[in-house]
Every structure is written in C-alpha cells, then in structure tokens.
Amino acid sequence: MRIAYFDCASGISGDMCLGALVDAGASIRKLKEALKQIPISGYALSSSHTTRCGISATKVDVKLLKSNASNGHHQAKRWQDIRRLIRKSSLDKAIQDKGLEIFKMLFEAEGRVHGEPFDKVHLHELGAVDCIVDIFGTLTCLKLLGIDSIYSSAVNLGGGTVRTSHGMLPVPTPATLEILKGRQVYSSHIHFEMTTPTGSVLLKALSKPSEPVPRMTIQNTGYGAGSKDFHEMPNVLRVIIGEVDSDRQALDTNDRAIVIETNIDDMNPQHYECVMDRLLSAGALDVFMENIIMKKGRPAVKLTCITRESDVTEMSDILFENTTSIGIRYYSTNRMILDREIRAVQTKYGNVRFKVSRIRGKIITVTPEYEDLKVIAENKNLSIKRVAFGLSHCYKNLFK
C-alpha cells in the first residue's frame, strides 16, 4: 500500500498541497491536462522552484487572467454552481464525487459560522476558480502518485488577523475552526494565516490523524511553498510518500484515543446507567465498568470512558457532574480499528442493518445490528437467537 503523510508544521493551504504533490513527483503537465476537463477558463496554472528558509520547494500558483473579469468565473459561487460545473466535466466519476463531497463540507462549514443554509453561501474571498483548481488538482495529483491512504500531523493554525469580505477576522478564521473540529491543532508565534479553509477541508476530508509519522519505507518527499517566506521557520507543507508492506496490518486501522478512568466506591449503583448514557450520547467511543477492590478491602467500580482527544474536557465534566468521583486519570493510547460501514438489507423480517468490517479492502466480519434484532424479536414474538439464525442467508451475499 502506498501512503502519503502530510507534515503540517507550517499549516496547510490549497496551493501548498498542490506544490508539495508536484514536488513529490506529480506531473504538472498531466495536472494541467486533467484540469482542462473542467469547463472553466480565464486562469493560468504555473509551477516554479523557490526556497523557504533554505529548503528547496515548489510553488504552484493559480493566476486569474484579465479575460476572467468578463466571463464571471471570478465572481462568488454557490454550491449548486460548483456541482453543476463539475457534473459537466469529463473528470473521473470518483474524483467528481470526492471533490463535491469536499466542497459540500466547505460550504456547510461556511454556512454554520455565518448562520446561512449551505446552499445559499457564497465562496467570497476563497475564489471559485482557485478553490476548484486546489481541490480537484489535489485529487488529481494523489491519483497520479498512486496514493492509497493519507495521514497527517497536528496542524499549525498561525495567529493574528486576516482581512476578509466580512472584515478583519481572527486567525484561525471561524470556518477553519469549524472544519477542523475533532482534529489536533496548535498555534505558533507567527502572526499569519498558516492554515486556510481550503487547506483545512482537504486535510479533514482526505487524511487521518497520525502522530508520530506512520511506519513505512520512504520513497519520496515533496515540499510545497507557502506565499510568504518567514525568518523563523520554513513556510512549507511537507509530504512524505512511502510503501507499507501489504502483509502487515493495514495502517488505516491505526487510530488514537484517550482513556479516562475513575474509581468509585460511594455511589448508588442505580446511577451508573444514566452516567453511561450521557457519556455515549455526548460522543464517547465506548464506556464500560469493572468491579475492583480498593484499599482497606473496599469493593468499588472502575468506570472507563474511551473518547477522542477533542472531547476530553466534555467527558470529564460529565463524569464529575454525574458521579461522586473527585478525581480522574486519563492517558493517550493507540488502537486498531477495522474499516467498517453499515449496510441496510431487505430481509423476510423487514429492513435490517448489518455492520460490515474490512481489512485492506477484504470483508472479514459481518454482524447484524443488535437493536434491529431486538425490535424484530419483540414484534414477531421470537427469540433473538431465532431471528439471527433466520438471517444467516444474508451473510453469504454480504461477504461477496
């Protein structure tokens, strides 16, 4: 499996993505040819070599031509305009679908922060042509490089302020923060917009967080230059491309989580169900309890909550507010999770959801959803075991 790792120590933007991937070996000529399949004009795509703090990097620029002012491509675009334009293109269907998915994420984030429906939002300062080239250009370059999976570091947001169509906004902008919910971020001392909304949505839609760099055999690296050259650090997005042994466990099963634990020996046992429900409703990945013996032989319960790094504070608040605990401990851990999806299957009992799990694309586990089995068993006055046996013919079809 061929993977790419985005090192976002200096943030990420759309043009930095293109620059890094071209620097890593994606053909600028083939990139231009692919983008010609989109019915837009009035721009020029160029690539040049430069340096940032002594590091050689590639700068990719999208320049709007004067003729663009007359054909309207520079004007703000809405979601339906972008979708119509891309569906008219001759790009691969997979690239069309992924690109539109990324655009929808971008419009939805802009809509939430500005209080508008996503299909009414305009791109404004993002620029329709720039955004289209950055997003579909990145997808094209990834295909040219044969990348199967993408991983990324924590992302540097920068600081200060930036001038937008809405006036001066703090960095990171509200849209960037909205997009990067659930991802690990930080801010350096540099007062500049290191990470843009376009860079954020590419990172969020295409990559999985991974700290440190995933284990791989390095094949190539690329450096995409940002617009400014800082004295303090190289303003580049670094991409590391490598191979993963297909016989090893797939890297896309790697994930990080936080384990929160607390020992409780003085709470009414009837209250635990409510605590577990509230943790799970708030987004906990898992919650479970164990019987333990504390000092002086006191029986107690160890309550464990597994959650995302971004949700530690919320989960801790729930524990303190809903239990008698006066202290918790938490630590970061790695976990392996299979790629999974929920498939709805029409059966003799009605619609039943099955969880289908894969490793390296191969289906290895198929499991009916318990809640669906429970409802069927109650409605049909059958045992859950009988219902599960009655669905056995579905497994063969799902394993295909």
C-alpha positions in Angstrom: 0.0 0.0 0.0 1.3 3.4 -1.0 0.7 6.2 1.6 1.3 9.9 1.9 1.9 11.7 5.2 1.2 15.5 5.4 3.6 17.3 7.8 1.7 20.5 8.7 4.3 22.2 10.9 3.7 25.4 8.8 0.0 24.8 8.3 -1.7 23.9 5.0 -3.4 25.6 2.1 -4.7 24.5 -1.3 -1.7 25.8 -3.2 0.7 24.3 -0.7 -1.0 20.9 -1.2 -0.5 21.2 -5.0 3.1 22.4 -4.6 4.0 19.5 -2.3 2.5 16.9 -4.5 4.1 18.3 -7.7 7.4 18.5 -5.8 6.9 14.8 -4.9 6.6 13.8 -8.5 3.1 14.5 -9.8 3.5 15.8 -13.4 2.4 19.4 -13.7 1.7 18.8 -17.4 -0.7 15.9 -16.6 -2.2 18.0 -13.9 -2.9 20.8 -16.3 -4.4 18.4 -18.8 -6.7 16.9 -16.2 -7.9 20.3 -15.1 -8.8 21.1 -18.7 -11.6 18.6 -18.3 -13.4 21.1 -16.1 -15.3 23.7 -18.2 -13.7 26.8 -16.6 -11.3 29.3 -18.2 -9.6 32.6 -17.5 -6.8 31.3 -15.4 -3.2 30.1 -15.7 -1.6 27.4 -13.6 2.1 27.7 -13.1 4.8 25.9 -11.1 8.2 27.3 -10.1 11.1 26.3 -7.8 11.8 28.5 -4.8 13.3 28.3 -1.3 11.8 28.8 2.2 14.4 29.1 5.0 17.0 27.4 2.8 14.7 24.4 1.9 14.0 23.9 -1.8 10.3 23.8 -2.5 7.8 24.0 -5.3 5.4 27.0 -5.6 2.2 26.4 -7.6 0.1 29.4 -8.4 -3.3 30.0 -9.9 -3.3 33.3 -11.7 -6.6 34.8 -12.8 -6.4 36.4 -16.3 -7.9 39.7 -17.2 -10.4 38.0 -19.5 -11.8 36.3 -16.4 -13.4 39.5 -15.4 -15.7 39.3 -18.4 -16.7 35.6 -18.2 -17.7 35.8 -14.5 -15.6 33.0 -13.2 -14.1 35.3 -10.6 -17.4 36.0 -9.0 -18.6 34.3 -5.8 -20.1 30.8 -6.5 -22.7 28.8 -4.6 -22.8 25.0 -4.0 -25.3 24.4 -6.9 -23.0 26.3 -9.3 -20.0 24.2 -8.4 -22.0 20.9 -8.6 -23.4 21.8 -12.0 -19.9 22.8 -13.3 -18.3 19.6 -12.1 -21.0 17.3 -13.4 -20.5 18.9 -16.8 -16.8 18.0 -16.7 -15.2 14.8 -18.0 -13.3 14.1 -14.8 -13.4 10.5 -13.5 -16.6 9.9 -11.6 -14.7 9.0 -8.4 -12.8 12.3 -8.5 -16.0 14.2 -9.2 -17.8 12.6 -6.3 -14.9 13.1 -3.8 -14.4 16.7 -4.9 -18.0 17.6 -4.5 -18.0 15.9 -1.1 -15.1 18.1 -0.1 -16.9 21.2 -1.5 -20.0 20.4 0.4 -18.0 20.2 3.7 -16.6 23.6 2.9 -20.0 25.2 2.2 -21.6 23.5 5.2 -18.8 24.9 7.5 -19.2 28.4 6.0 -22.9 28.2 6.4 -22.7 27.3 10.1 -20.3 30.1 11.0 -22.3 32.7 9.0 -25.8 31.4 10.0 -26.9 30.6 6.5 -28.1 27.4 4.7 -25.1 25.8 3.0 -26.8 26.1 -0.4 -27.1 29.9 0.0 -23.4 30.5 1.0 -21.0 32.2 -1.5 -17.3 31.5 -1.7 -16.4 35.2 -1.4 -12.6 35.5 -0.8 -12.0 31.8 -1.4 -12.5 32.4 -5.1 -14.3 29.9 -7.2 -11.5 29.2 -9.7 -8.8 29.0 -7.1 -10.9 26.6 -5.0 -11.8 24.3 -7.9 -8.2 24.1 -9.0 -6.9 23.5 -5.5 -9.4 20.8 -4.6 -9.6 18.9 -7.9 -5.9 19.5 -8.6 -5.0 17.8 -5.3 -7.3 14.8 -6.0 -5.7 14.5 -9.5 -2.1 14.6 -8.1 -2.9 12.0 -5.5 -4.2 9.7 -8.3 -1.1 10.4 -10.4 1.1 9.5 -7.5 -0.9 6.3 -6.8 -1.7 7.2 -3.2 -3.9 4.7 -1.4 -4.2 6.3 2.0 -3.3 9.7 3.6 -2.2 10.6 7.1 -1.4 13.9 8.7 0.2 15.5 11.7 -1.3 18.1 14.0 -1.8 21.3 12.1 -0.3 24.7 12.8 -3.0 27.4 12.6 -0.9 30.5 12.9 -2.3 33.6 14.6 -3.1 37.3 14.3 -5.8 38.6 12.0 -6.7 38.3 8.3 -8.8 40.7 6.1 -11.9 39.1 4.6 -15.1 40.1 2.9 -16.6 40.2 6.4 -13.9 42.5 7.7 -10.9 41.7 9.9 -11.2 38.2 11.4 -9.0 36.4 14.0 -6.7 33.7 12.8 -7.7 30.9 12.6 -10.9 32.0 10.9 -14.2 30.7 12.1 -14.6 28.5 9.1 -11.2 26.9 9.6 -12.0 26.1 13.2 -15.4 24.7 12.2 -13.8 22.4 9.7 -11.1 21.2 11.9 -13.3 20.1 14.8 -12.1 16.8 16.2 -8.5 17.3 14.8 -5.4 18.1 16.8 -4.3 21.7 16.2 -1.9 24.3 17.7 -0.7 27.8 17.0 2.8 29.0 16.6 4.0 32.5 17.4 3.9 33.6 13.8 1.1 36.1 13.1 -0.1 34.9 9.8 -2.9 32.6 8.5 -0.9 29.4 8.2 -4.0 27.2 7.6 -6.8 28.3 5.3 -10.3 26.9 5.0 -9.4 25.2 1.7 -6.3 23.6 3.3 -8.4 22.6 6.3 -11.1 20.9 4.3 -8.6 18.9 2.2 -6.9 17.8 5.4 -10.1 16.8 7.1 -11.7 15.0 4.1 -8.6 13.2 2.8 -6.4 12.3 5.8 -6.5 10.5 9.1 -4.5 11.9 12.1 -1.3 10.1 12.9 1.3 11.1 15.5 4.1 10.3 15.0 4.9 9.6 11.3 3.4 6.2 10.4 5.8 3.3 9.9 6.7 3.0 6.2 9.5 2.7 3.8 10.1 6.2 2.4 10.1 6.5 -1.3 9.9 10.3 -1.9 9.3 13.6 -0.3 7.9 16.9 -1.5 7.8 20.5 -0.2 5.0 22.9 -1.2 5.9 26.5 -0.6 3.5 29.0 1.1 3.1 32.5 -0.2 5.4 34.1 2.5 9.0 33.4 3.5 9.4 33.6 7.2 12.7 34.0 9.0 11.6 31.8 12.0 10.7 28.6 10.1 10.3 27.3 6.6 6.8 28.0 5.3 6.3 24.7 3.6 3.9 21.8 3.6 6.0 18.6 3.6 4.6 15.4 2.1 6.3 12.1 2.8 5.4 9.2 0.4 6.2 5.6 1.3 5.2 2.0 1.0 3.6 -0.2 3.6 4.1 -4.0 3.5 0.7 -5.4 2.4 1.4 -8.4 4.7 1.5 -6.1 7.7 -1.7 -4.9 9.4 -3.1 -2.0 7.3 -2.3 1.5 8.6 -5.8 2.7 8.0 -6.7 0.7 11.1 -4.5 2.9 13.3 -6.2 5.5 15.5 -5.5 7.4 18.7 -7.9 7.8 21.6 -7.9 9.0 25.2 -8.8 6.6 28.0 -10.4 8.2 31.0 -10.7 6.2 34.3 -12.1 6.8 37.7 -12.6 4.6 40.8 -15.9 5.0 42.6 -16.8 3.3 45.9 -19.6 5.5 47.3 -22.2 5.9 44.6 -25.7 4.5 44.3 -25.4 1.7 41.6 -28.7 2.8 40.1 -27.0 6.0 38.8 -24.4 4.2 36.6 -26.8 3.7 33.7 -27.6 7.4 33.5 -23.8 8.2 33.5 -23.1 5.7 30.7 -26.0 7.0 28.6 -24.8 10.6 28.9 -21.2 9.8 28.0 -22.3 7.8 25.0 -24.8 10.5 23.9 -22.0 13.1 24.1 -19.9 11.1 21.7 -17.8 8.6 23.8 -16.3 5.8 21.7 -17.0 3.3 24.5 -17.9 3.2 28.2 -17.6 0.2 30.5 -17.3 -0.7 34.2 -15.3 -3.2 36.1 -15.5 -4.5 39.7 -12.4 -3.7 41.7 -11.2 -3.9 45.3 -9.7 -0.7 46.6 -7.6 -0.1 49.7 -8.8 -1.4 53.0 -10.7 -4.1 51.1 -13.5 -1.7 49.9 -15.4 -3.0 46.8 -15.7 -0.4 44.1 -16.3 0.2 40.4 -13.7 1.4 37.9 -15.6 3.4 35.3 -13.7 3.7 31.9 -14.6 6.1 29.1 -12.8 5.9 25.7 -13.0 9.2 23.8 -11.4 11.4 21.2 -8.8 13.9 22.3 -11.1 16.8 21.4 -13.8 15.6 23.8 -11.7 15.0 26.9 -13.0 18.1 28.7 -16.6 17.4 27.9 -16.4 13.8 29.1 -14.6 14.8 32.3 -17.3 17.4 33.0 -20.0 14.7 32.6 -18.1 12.4 35.0 -17.7 15.0 37.7 -21.3 16.3 37.4 -22.9 12.9 37.4 -20.8 10.7 39.7 -19.3 11.1 43.2 -15.8 11.0 41.8 -13.4 13.8 42.9 -10.6 12.8 40.6 -10.0 11.1 37.3 -6.9 9.9 35.3 -6.5 9.9 31.6 -3.9 8.8 29.1 -3.4 8.6 25.3 -3.4 5.2 23.6 -3.2 3.7 20.2 -5.9 1.4 18.9 -6.6 -0.6 15.8 -10.0 -0.4 14.2 -11.3 -2.1 11.1 -12.7 -0.1 8.3 -16.5 -0.5 8.6 -19.8 0.5 7.1 -23.5 0.0 7.8 -25.4 -1.7 5.1 -29.2 -2.0 5.1 -30.5 -5.3 3.8 -34.1 -6.2 3.0 -35.0 -9.5 4.7 -38.1 -11.5 5.4 -38.3 -9.7 8.7 -38.0 -6.3 7.0 -35.1 -3.9 6.8 -32.1 -5.0 8.9 -28.8 -3.1 9.2 -25.5 -5.1 9.1 -22.1 -3.9 10.2 -19.6 -4.9 7.5 -15.9 -4.7 8.6 -12.8 -4.9 6.3 -9.1 -5.1 6.4 -7.2 -4.0 3.3 -10.5 -4.0 1.4 -11.3 -7.6 2.3 -14.6 -8.2 4.2 -13.8 -10.3 7.3 -16.8 -9.7 9.6 -20.5 -9.2 9.1 -22.7 -8.6 12.1 -26.4 -7.6 12.3 -27.2 -4.7 14.5 -28.5 -5.8 17.9 -31.1 -3.1 18.1 -32.7 -4.3 14.9 -32.7 -7.9 16.1 -34.3 -6.8 19.3 -37.2 -4.9 17.6 -37.8 -7.9 15.3 -37.8 -10.4 18.1 -40.3 -8.3 20.1 -42.6 -7.7 17.1 -42.6 -11.3 15.9 -42.6 -12.8 19.5 -39.4 -14.7 18.6 -36.1 -15.2 20.5 -33.2 -13.0 19.3 -31.3 -16.3 18.6 -34.1 -17.4 16.3 -34.1 -14.1 14.4 -30.3 -14.1 14.0 -30.5 -17.7 12.6 -33.2 -16.7 10.2 -30.8 -14.0 8.7 -28.0 -16.5 8.1 -28.6 -16.5 4.3 -27.8 -12.7 4.3 -24.2 -13.3 5.3 -23.2 -15.1 2.2 -24.4 -12.2 0.0 -22.7 -9.6 2.1 -19.4 -11.4 2.0 -19.3 -11.2 -1.8 
